[in-house]
Amino acid sequence: MEYKDIEQLVNYYHRKVNSVSLKFKRYLYEKINWDARLIGIKGARGVGKTTMLLQRIQENFANINDAFYVSLDDLWFENHNIEELVEFLYTHGVKTLFLDEVHKYRNWPKLLKNLYDNYPELGIVYTGSAMLAIDNSKTDLSRRQTLYTLHGMSLREYLQYEDVCDFQSLTLNEILENHVSVAMRITKDLKILKHFDEYLAKGYYPFYKEAGPDYHTRLREVVKVVVEGDVPAVENVSFETIDKLKKLLMTIAPNVPLEPNIKRLAEVMETTRDHCLKMLSILERAGMLYLLQEKPKDYKHLVNPQKIYLDNANLMYALSQDVSVGNMRETFFANQLRMAGTLTMPKTGDFLVDGKYLFEVGGRKKSYEQIKDIPDSFLAVDDIETGYGARIPLWLFGFLY
């Protein structure tokens, strides 16, 4: 291999790095141990994984030729070999390799293991689909890599991205114990409810700024790419299953949160109960759905979910013609609280966090009557700037990361 063989990739790499801004960085950026030899970053399509790689290069490599970025879904790989590319780069001084969309490469775990073992002085950072799972029986990456998951933007990050304000993230305990003083500090010079409504419609995926008024159309295209491209790159699924995944998602979208009858849903999909559960699991791991269950999730043993939500409120606007305010509130709460603990379906109330904290979600007139005698129970209330006692503003849970 000669330089002329990779010149196209080099030009693309330089343009990508030169165009990225360091003004806003996702919450995960500072948490990554960038000194680790093998770093994996997985997450749903559109949450900003590529931008984070390019920011790292721009900020930390005075000599851009010490690093190299390439996406493994580039057409260049139709007639070129990744192993030959890495050998050329390594022997020409590249010290850190940034591999994007690694799930697009067949047998990617073996590729990463071989690169790790054969180039002991090479740092490797890769990104991939939220669905990536390591099969230790075939390739033991677990002891070699440090793996991170990047979620979509929180309300706190959205406010920072919009240059509205810049506050530190909060722990769940800080919110539960000090929500009145924290909310008063945040809302002192900020009309939070206006920005909260905007975030619910457009603020979860950073590309909303670039997309502008076409954001929801673009988001529908992202969903299509995930189901038609990312899912079959990770899961062994047929074309028939891909079509059924799209049908299942669009059946659920207008009806969330759905308390499913899996037998009936399987009949509508013209499939078996087990296959229906598998498809629901695939859509959840792909970042399209959230399945609320009575017990903590165990993806090795699929069980009936008690409720099905879309993953985030932005997807509700993109995939449904009629967005219910009540459903959107629950969707936002479930999406943000997953960062703070394990969510399960309680016998009373809407959500149980870590088997301890019970939450009811609703509007400003929501009554505490249903859960008043239950210890560690709270209301997450929409349409209020500040709360009192066990009544906590819903928007404040958007500051968990």
Secondary structure, DSSP 8 states (H G I E B T S, - for coil): --HHHHHHHHHHHHHHHHH--SS---TTGGGS-TTSSEEEEEE-TTSSHHHHHHHHHHHH-SSGGGEEEEETTSGGGGSS-HHHHHHHHHHTT--EEEEESGGGSTTHHHHHHHHHHH-TT-EEEEEEETT----TTT---TTT-EEEEE----HHHHHHHTTS-------HHHHHHHHHHHHHHHHTT--HHHHHHHHHHH-SSTTHHHHGGGHHHHHHHHHHHIIIIIHHHHS---HHHHHHHHHHHHHHGGG-SB---HHHHHHHHTS-HHHHHHHHHHHHHTTSEEEE-SS---TTS----SEEEESSHHHHHHH-SS--HHHHHHHHHHHHHTTTS-EE--SSSSEEETTTEEEEEE-TT--SGGGTTSTTEEEEESS-S--BTTEEEGGGGGG--
